Amino acid sequence: MPRPLVLVVGTVALFAITAAIMLRFMPGPLKDSDYLVVGSVSTLVALGALFVALISTTMKSSDVFFKKRRKK
């Protein structure tokens, strides 16, 4: 499997797992705002994991967020 496909499938799976766990443990009856919270937290977790995976696999340099300027 190509790496981008693995990242996409992993991110979607993590989103679904996080949403399922949160829906399982949220006290019922659920309102519309509860579903909004579940979706927001699941999105945050999935995008955070995707960010960490991309930084750790793609960017191998020690200064990922900083670039040194050339001296004039």
Helices and strands as residue ranges (DSSP letters): H 3-25, H 32-57
